[in-house]
Amino acid sequence: MLASPRTRLDAAIKREELNRTGVYLLHGDSHEGDLPSVYVGEGDSIMSRLKAHATDPDKDFWDRFVAITSKDMNLTKAHVRYLEGKLIGLLQAARKCRVVNRTQPEFERLPEADIADMDSFLDEIQLILPVIGIDVLRRPATAAPLPPVPEVQAVTFRIDHPAKGIAATATEVDGEFVVLSGSTGSLQVSPSFSDKARMTRDQAKESGRIVVSGSRNFTLREDMAFGSPSAASVFLFGTSRNGRTDWLVSDGLETYAAFKARQLN
């Protein structure tokens, strides 16, 4: 995998890897808080495709690229056409970017063993891309049915704030705090609402994961994962909050902080 800003394209195309058959992503960050734009392509010579895109006015959005090939040069045209279609499908499912491709090629004419190899190749791509700052393939964590675990680990938390129209439920899944579909939050924001939190909300609205309901609230259309209960509270309230005291165990008798302290003891 070779990544480069567009400003260094002249140096990047001298790399031997770009003369190989492979797939590539053109990535353009949004400067207005919207979703980034991504285009997926393939070619027998990645270098030739990148040089063509650099002068194409219809592809002027990108400011960096990632080229993906094989060190053993064993990718064929059929392999990369398969990878291209699968990558576009993953991007569309994740809904974390604008997919610039107009169509999603479907290419399944590969032997079963080759399909298995390419699916493993895709797994590796999904592992590496977030490491270089392009986290657009992984679907947001959801509160899928949990495996059998002690009851204490499957606790549901709630926030009810009628004055602001906030009614939300959440649970913890694999170390993430997941606010569940159907929860409502407030559209009002205060000066303490951080740029990062504002961008998270704007991207969720852009991707359709939240929808405006009424004049002052929004509703989650699917589960959303956060790094902490406080991040979830800030997202819902539109202001700086302490989620450890905002969220209550579903029976309303204990805060998240008290619940966690009791578990430690």
Secondary structure as GFF3:
##gff-version 3
##sequence-region A 1 265
A	DSSP	beta_strand	2	5	.	.	.	ID=ss1
A	DSSP	three_ten_helix	6	8	.	.	.	ID=ss2
A	DSSP	alpha_helix	9	12	.	.	.	ID=ss3
A	DSSP	three_ten_helix	16	19	.	.	.	ID=ss4
A	DSSP	beta_strand	22	28	.	.	.	ID=ss5
A	DSSP	beta_strand	37	43	.	.	.	ID=ss6
A	DSSP	alpha_helix	46	54	.	.	.	ID=ss7
A	DSSP	three_ten_helix	57	59	.	.	.	ID=ss8
A	DSSP	beta_strand	64	68	.	.	.	ID=ss9
A	DSSP	alpha_helix	77	94	.	.	.	ID=ss10
A	DSSP	beta_strand	98	99	.	.	.	ID=ss11
A	DSSP	alpha_helix	112	128	.	.	.	ID=ss12
A	DSSP	three_ten_helix	129	132	.	.	.	ID=ss13
A	DSSP	three_ten_helix	151	154	.	.	.	ID=ss14
A	DSSP	beta_strand	157	161	.	.	.	ID=ss15
A	DSSP	three_ten_helix	162	164	.	.	.	ID=ss16
A	DSSP	beta_strand	166	173	.	.	.	ID=ss17
A	DSSP	beta_strand	176	179	.	.	.	ID=ss18
A	DSSP	beta_strand	184	186	.	.	.	ID=ss19
A	DSSP	alpha_helix	195	206	.	.	.	ID=ss20
A	DSSP	beta_strand	210	213	.	.	.	ID=ss21
A	DSSP	beta_strand	217	220	.	.	.	ID=ss22
A	DSSP	beta_strand	224	226	.	.	.	ID=ss23
A	DSSP	alpha_helix	229	237	.	.	.	ID=ss24
A	DSSP	alpha_helix	243	246	.	.	.	ID=ss25
A	DSSP	beta_strand	248	249	.	.	.	ID=ss26
A	DSSP	alpha_helix	256	264	.	.	.	ID=ss27
###
